Amino acid sequence: MGYFYFTRHGQTVWNVENKICGATDIELTEQGHHQAEELAGRILREDIHIDEIICSPLMRAANTAKHISEITGVPMRVEPRLKEQNFGKYESTPRNGEEFQHAKTCFADSYEGGESMIRFCQRIYNLLDDVRQEADEKVYLMVAHNGVARAVQSYFTDMTNEEFARFGIKNCELKKYEFN
């Protein structure tokens, strides 16, 4: 039975401002860089075994992964399928906006120029199927986004639409997922 680790990128300005980042390429704050370094230290202190870091191409995740890689010595590479969902017209709007909260439960909607939840989850599920194939030989750390965390959680757990829409993890929180 294999496993992998998942973390969300460090803090961004839009996280602080409670705005939806989505596919918009937002840089880490100083706190975000520090969070990534702290996570790398934890990985070393707790002797957490990771063979390779794979990360989203968006700079907030790629820079988080780079800090972790440089401190731990674990090689990293960009995995395009880990890119955050494009929330179309909702990008840069308040995360807790009522219209957006409802839209997150409409899985076929492309948010006027974005990516539907169905297509997004298919992309993440396909990646997880590939990781599952290698899980007995290789342990990955995925560095990505809150939306990706939601899709990953739903791959392993039955969730209602509302639970799916509400799910999230903190910046640089580390979660372990095991394949059965």
C-alpha positions as CSV (number, residue, x, y, z in Angstrom):
1,M,0.0,0.0,0.0
2,G,1.6,3.2,-1.2
3,Y,1.2,6.8,0.0
4,F,2.1,10.4,-0.8
5,Y,2.1,13.8,0.9
6,F,0.3,16.9,-0.1
7,T,0.8,20.5,0.9
8,R,-0.6,23.8,-0.1
9,H,1.7,26.6,-1.1
10,G,2.8,29.3,1.4
11,Q,0.8,32.5,2.0
12,T,0.2,35.0,-0.8
13,V,-1.0,38.6,-0.7
14,W,-4.4,37.5,-2.1
15,N,-4.7,34.9,0.7
16,V,-4.2,37.7,3.2
17,E,-6.8,39.8,1.3
18,N,-9.2,36.9,1.2
19,K,-9.2,36.9,-2.6
20,I,-9.6,34.0,-5.0
21,C,-6.2,33.3,-6.6
22,G,-7.2,30.4,-8.9
23,A,-5.0,30.3,-12.0
24,T,-3.8,33.9,-11.5
25,D,0.0,33.7,-10.9
26,I,0.5,35.3,-7.4
27,E,3.8,35.5,-5.6
28,L,4.4,34.4,-2.0
29,T,4.6,36.9,0.8
30,E,7.6,37.0,3.2
31,Q,5.5,34.9,5.6
32,G,4.8,32.4,2.7
33,H,8.5,32.0,2.1
34,H,9.0,31.5,5.8
35,Q,6.2,28.9,6.0
36,A,7.8,26.9,3.2
37,E,11.2,26.9,5.0
38,E,9.5,25.9,8.2
39,L,7.8,22.9,6.5
40,A,11.2,21.9,5.0
41,G,12.6,21.9,8.5
42,R,9.8,19.8,9.8
43,I,10.3,17.3,7.0
44,L,14.0,17.0,8.1
45,R,13.3,16.9,11.8
46,E,10.6,14.3,11.6
47,D,12.7,12.3,9.0
48,I,9.7,12.2,6.6
49,H,10.7,10.1,3.6
50,I,10.0,11.8,0.2
51,D,11.6,10.7,-3.0
52,E,10.4,13.5,-5.2
53,I,8.6,16.8,-5.0
54,I,6.1,17.6,-7.8
55,C,4.5,21.0,-7.9
56,S,2.1,23.3,-9.7
57,P,3.7,25.6,-12.4
58,L,2.2,28.6,-10.6
59,M,4.9,30.6,-8.9
60,R,3.4,30.4,-5.4
61,A,3.6,26.6,-5.4
62,A,6.8,26.4,-7.4
63,N,8.6,28.7,-5.0
64,T,7.3,26.8,-2.0
65,A,8.5,23.6,-3.6
66,K,11.9,25.2,-4.4
67,H,12.4,26.1,-0.8
68,I,11.5,22.6,0.4
69,S,13.8,21.0,-2.2
70,E,16.8,23.3,-1.5
71,I,16.5,22.7,2.3
72,T,15.8,18.9,2.2
73,G,17.8,18.0,-0.9
74,V,14.7,16.2,-2.4
75,P,14.6,16.7,-6.2
76,M,11.6,18.6,-7.6
77,R,9.9,19.0,-10.9
78,V,6.9,20.9,-12.2
79,E,3.7,18.8,-12.9
80,P,1.3,20.9,-15.0
81,R,-1.7,18.9,-13.9
82,L,-1.3,20.4,-10.4
83,K,-2.1,23.9,-11.6
84,E,-5.0,25.4,-9.7
85,Q,-8.5,25.5,-11.1
86,N,-9.2,28.6,-13.3
87,F,-12.2,30.3,-11.6
88,G,-12.8,32.6,-14.5
89,K,-14.8,35.7,-13.6
90,Y,-14.4,35.0,-9.9
91,E,-10.6,35.3,-9.8
92,S,-9.5,38.3,-7.6
93,T,-13.0,38.5,-6.0
94,P,-13.7,37.8,-2.3
95,R,-13.3,34.1,-1.4
96,N,-16.3,34.2,0.8
97,G,-18.6,36.0,-1.7
98,E,-22.0,34.5,-1.7
99,E,-22.2,34.1,-5.5
100,F,-18.8,32.3,-5.6
101,Q,-19.8,30.0,-2.7
102,H,-22.8,28.9,-4.6
103,A,-20.9,28.6,-7.9
104,K,-18.4,26.1,-6.3
105,T,-21.3,23.7,-6.0
106,C,-22.2,23.9,-9.7
107,F,-19.7,21.3,-11.0
108,A,-20.4,21.7,-14.7
109,D,-20.1,25.6,-14.7
110,S,-16.9,27.0,-16.3
111,Y,-17.3,30.4,-14.5
112,E,-17.4,32.4,-17.7
113,G,-13.9,31.6,-19.1
114,G,-12.6,29.3,-16.4
115,E,-12.5,25.5,-15.9
116,S,-15.4,23.5,-14.7
117,M,-15.1,21.5,-11.5
118,I,-15.7,18.3,-13.4
119,R,-12.8,18.9,-15.9
120,F,-10.6,20.1,-13.0
121,C,-11.3,17.0,-10.9
122,Q,-10.7,14.7,-13.9
123,R,-7.3,16.3,-14.4
124,I,-6.4,15.8,-10.7
125,Y,-7.9,12.3,-10.6
126,N,-5.8,11.2,-13.6
127,L,-2.7,12.5,-11.9
128,L,-3.6,10.6,-8.7
129,D,-4.2,7.4,-10.8
130,D,-0.6,7.8,-12.2
131,V,0.8,8.4,-8.7
132,R,-1.0,5.3,-7.4
133,Q,0.8,3.3,-10.1
134,E,4.2,4.4,-8.8
135,A,3.2,4.5,-5.1
136,D,4.9,1.3,-4.1
137,E,8.3,2.5,-5.5
138,K,8.2,6.3,-5.0
139,V,6.9,8.7,-2.3
140,Y,5.9,12.1,-3.7
141,L,5.2,15.4,-2.0
142,M,2.7,17.3,-4.1
143,V,2.9,21.1,-3.7
144,A,-0.2,22.8,-5.0
145,H,-3.3,24.7,-4.1
146,N,-6.4,24.7,-2.0
147,G,-8.6,23.7,-4.9
148,V,-6.3,20.8,-5.7
149,A,-6.4,19.8,-2.0
150,R,-10.2,19.7,-2.3
151,A,-10.0,17.5,-5.4
152,V,-7.4,15.2,-3.7
153,Q,-9.6,14.9,-0.6
154,S,-12.6,13.9,-2.7
155,Y,-10.6,11.2,-4.5
156,F,-10.2,9.5,-1.1
157,T,-13.4,10.5,0.7
158,D,-17.1,10.6,-0.2
159,M,-18.2,14.2,0.2
160,T,-21.4,16.0,-0.4
161,N,-21.3,19.0,-2.8
162,E,-21.4,21.3,0.2
163,E,-18.5,19.5,2.0
164,F,-16.5,19.6,-1.2
165,A,-17.1,23.3,-1.6
166,R,-16.1,24.0,2.1
167,F,-13.0,21.8,2.3
168,G,-9.7,23.5,2.6
169,I,-6.2,23.2,4.2
170,K,-3.9,25.9,5.6
171,N,-0.9,27.2,3.9
172,C,2.0,24.7,4.1
173,E,-0.1,22.2,6.1
174,L,1.2,18.7,5.4
175,K,-1.3,15.9,4.8
176,K,-0.5,12.2,4.1
177,Y,-2.8,10.1,1.8
178,E,-2.6,6.3,1.6
179,F,-3.8,4.3,-1.3
180,N,-5.9,1.2,-0.2
